[in-house]
Amino acid sequence: WGATVITNMLSAIPWIGTDFVQFVWGGFSVNNATLNRFFSHMMTLHVPGSSNPLGLSANVDRVPMHPYYMFKDVFSIFVFYFPNTLGHSDNYIPANPMQTPPSMIVITSD
């Protein structure tokens, strides 16, 4: 009954809905043809390696979740939610173009 209910949702497609449902079913109801199509689909598309016809290893291009993405996410949270954590206290002093902040004065000996 589940297959009937789910595939009947396809009948909502304008103009071709009922014909499309009959095509998916392989007849006028869910029967042996429908089950053959379903299991053929499962065996050809949902088995490991089915999307890799050459059989080449694709692990070369993969990056592990930990530590790379975990570090990236923690760093992003730190940058966007706690930007003032490593900031300097002089950043909160209103700017005065006529006076240099005391922490920036460098004493040089002549």
N, C-alpha and C positions, 0 to 999 in steps of 0.2 A: 504494500500500500504506500510505503514511503516513496518508492520510485514513481508511482502514479501521481502522487501529489506534487512532488518536486518537478517532474517533467510537464505536468499540466500548467505550471507557471509560464512555460514557454508559449502557451496558447494566447497569452496577453499581447504578443507581438502583433501589431496591426497587419492586416491583409494576408500574412503568411503563417500566422500562429498555429492554426489547426493542422495545416499541411506539414509544418515543421515538427510538430509533436508526433504525428504519424510517422514521419521519417526517422525521428530519434527512436521511437518505439520499434520500428521495423514492421509495423502492422497497425491494427486498430486498437490494440491494447498491449500492456506489458506482457510479453510472452518469451519464448525461448530465444528468439532473435535479439530481443533487448538484453537478455542476460549474456548472450554470446558477445554482443558489442561491449557491454560493461566490462566483462572479464578480459576481453581482448585489449581494451583500453588500459586496464590495470596492469596486465602483464607486459605490455609494450612501453608504457610511459612511466610507470611508477616503480620499476625495479631499479636497484642501484646500478649506475653506469649506463642507463638507457639514453641519457642526454649526452653521452660521450662516445660517439661512434668509432673514433680512432683509438680509444682506450688509453689515451695519454693521461698522465698524472697532472691534475690541476692544482695540486697542493703548493706549487712553486709560487703562485700569485697570492696566496692567502696570508693574512696577518693574524696572529692569535689575538684573542680578545684581551687576555691578560698577559703581559703588563701594558701593551701598547694602547689599546683603546681605553683601558681603565685610567691610565695616566693622563691621556688626552682629556677625558671627561672630568677628572678631578681638577686638572689645570684650568679647564674652561669654567668650571663652577667657581674656582678661586678668583679668576680674572674678572668674571662678570658680577659675582655677588659680594666679593670682598676686595674691591680694588684699592681701598685705602689702607690695607693691612701693612704693606711695606712702604707706604708713602712717607714723605718727610714732613715734619711738623711745620716747616715754613710754608707749605702749600696752603695752610689755612690763614695765613696773615694776608690781609688785603694789600694789594700791590701799591707801592709808593715809588714813583720813578725818581724821586729826589733823595732817597735814602737806601743804602745797601743793607740787607739783613746782616746782623752780627755774625751769623754762622757762615756767611760766605766771604768774610773779609780774610784775606790771606796776608800774613805778615811776612815780608821778605826782608832780608838783611842786605844792606848795601855795602 
